[in-house]
């Protein structure tokens, strides 16, 4: 990565972490994927029950593989026949892994969901929520974060899932009401009532969508 971008990310991450702290959330900064993985595993006690939504960033730093191969009760939704049971198990998990579709410089998290299992677990249920967030997802403000979530993250995900929505043809959000839309639920997390529940590892890399 270009050293000027690295320096910019180093400085911006500190601003984001201060914003998270003011919102009763914890922020951490990892200089690369390897450091992010080490930080994440230090935050998850062995023996913990862990599950997740569709957090590609957690896969990209090697966290999902480490949890599957480690001493953890990893609830793998993809491996379970009863998907609903897997989703419901998330609400009583010790740790819920997530990323966010976009995030503001002052620590507001923005997420869009189709089935709402991910955003509902972020909002309530699991004892701890651990976000893995690449610095590519940091936006100036909530308006910018919403635009990124709708026209970058959502569009890329519907293409990944092979869904049929207008944005797959235009490359940008068309504010559709298609049966295949994944933009059903919007969650803006601006404050955590429970100190220590929401933890964000910012990673000096381009992760996820």
N, C-alpha and C positions, 0 to 999 in steps of 0.2 A: 504494500500500500504506500502511496506517495506520502513522504514525511510531513508535508504541509497539512495533508488531510489528517494524519495521525495527531499532529499537534492541535489542530482544530477540534478533533474529537475528544482529546484529553481535557481540553478547557471546557468544552460544551458539556461533557459528562458531569463535571463538578457543579455546573449550574442546574442540571437536571436533578442531581442527587439532593441539592439544597431544596429544590422544589418539592421533591418527594417527601423529604423530612418535614417540611411545613404542612404536608397533607397527611401526616401520621403514617407514612409508609417508609420502608427502608430501601435505600439505593446503594449499589456497589458498582465498581467499574473494573472490567477485565480487559487487559491489553490485547488478548487474543483468545481463540477458542479453547486452547488448552487451559489457560488460567480460568476461563469461565466454567469449564467442566470441574476443575478442582474446587472452585468456590461453591458451586451448586451441591456437590457431594458433601462438602463440609456442613451445609445447611440442612441436609436430609439425614436424619439419624437412621442407622441400620435397624432393620426390623419394621420400619415405618410402612404404612400402606400408602402407595403413591399411584396416582392416575393422572390423566391428562385429556385435554381437548386435542385439536389438530395443530399442535405446536411444532411446525417444521424446524424452528430454530433450536428446539431441544434435541431434535434428531441431529442437526448439523454440527452441534458441538460434541456429540457422542454421548449425551446424557441418557437417552433412552436405552441405548445398548448397555451402558454401564449399570443401569438400574435392573435391567432384565438379567444380567449376569451376576449381580451382586446379592447381598443379603437383605433384600427388600421384598415386600409384598406388592409387586407391581401388577396393577389391575390393567391388563391389556385388552382394551375394547376391541381391537381388530382381531384378536384371537378368540374372543368369546362369541358363542352362537347367539346368546341372548343380549343383543346390543342395548336394549332398554335397561336390563339389570346392571350392565356395566356403567351406563350413564348415571343411574340412581346411586350406585356405589360411590360415585365421586363425591356426593354430598357428605359422606361420613368419613372420607379419607383424611389421613394425616396431612398429606401434601398434594396439591393440585398443580400440575405443570401447565404453563401457558406461555404464549407470547402475546404481543398486542399488534393490532393492525396499524396503529400509529400512536404517537405519544408527543405531548407538547414539551417545549423547553422548560416549562415550570411544573412538570410532573403530572399532568393529567393523562390518563390512559383511555384510549378510544378503541372499542371493539365492535365488530359486526358479526352476526351469527345467523345461521339458517334455522337449525333445530333448537337453538337457545340453550342447549346443555352446557356449552362452554361459558357463555356470558352469565348464566344463572349460577354456575359454580364459582365463578370469579366473585360475584356479588355476595354469595352467602353459602355456607355449608362447610367446606373443607377447613380444617384448622389453620392451614397455611397455604398461601398461593405464592408460587415462585415463577416469576416472569423471566424469560430469556429474551433480551431485546437488542437487536443490532442497531448501531448508531444511524443506519440508513433510514430508520423509522421515526427519527426525531423531526418534528415540525415546529413552525413558529408559534402557532396558536391552535385553538380547538377547530376553527374553520378550516385551517390547513390540514389538520389531522383527519377531519371528517372527509375532506376531499381525497386525501391519500388512501384512507380506508376504503372508500367507495370506488375510486377509479384506478387504484393500483392493486391493493390487496385483494379486494373482492373479484375484480376482473381476472386476475391471475389464478385465483382459486377456482372459479367456475370453469376456466380453461383446463385446469389440472384435473378437475372432476369430470370433464367432458359433458357439461351441462349445456342446455340450449337457452341462452338468454340473449337479449339484444347486445349486451356489452361484449360478447364473444365475437361479434361481427364488427363492432365499432372501436373496441379497445378502450372504451371509457364508459362510465356509468350513464345509463339512460333513464334512471329513476323508474324502472319497470315494475310491473306487477305480474311478471311471468311465474308460472307454476314452479319453475326451476330456480327462482331467485334465492340467493343465500343472504340477501340484505333484508331479513325479516325483523331482527331485533338489534337495536343499537344500545350499547352500554358505555356511558361516560363515567369513569371513576375519578372523582375529583378530591375525595377524602376517604380515609378508612377510619371507621369508628373504633376498630380494634387494633391497638398498637401492636406491631410486629407480625400481623397476619399477612400483609402484602409486602413481598420482597421482590425487588427488581435488580437483575444483573444486566447492566449495560455492557455490550461487547463491542470492542473496536474492530468491527467487521461488518460486512453486508450479509445479514441473515434473513431468512424467510422471505416473505413477499410484502 
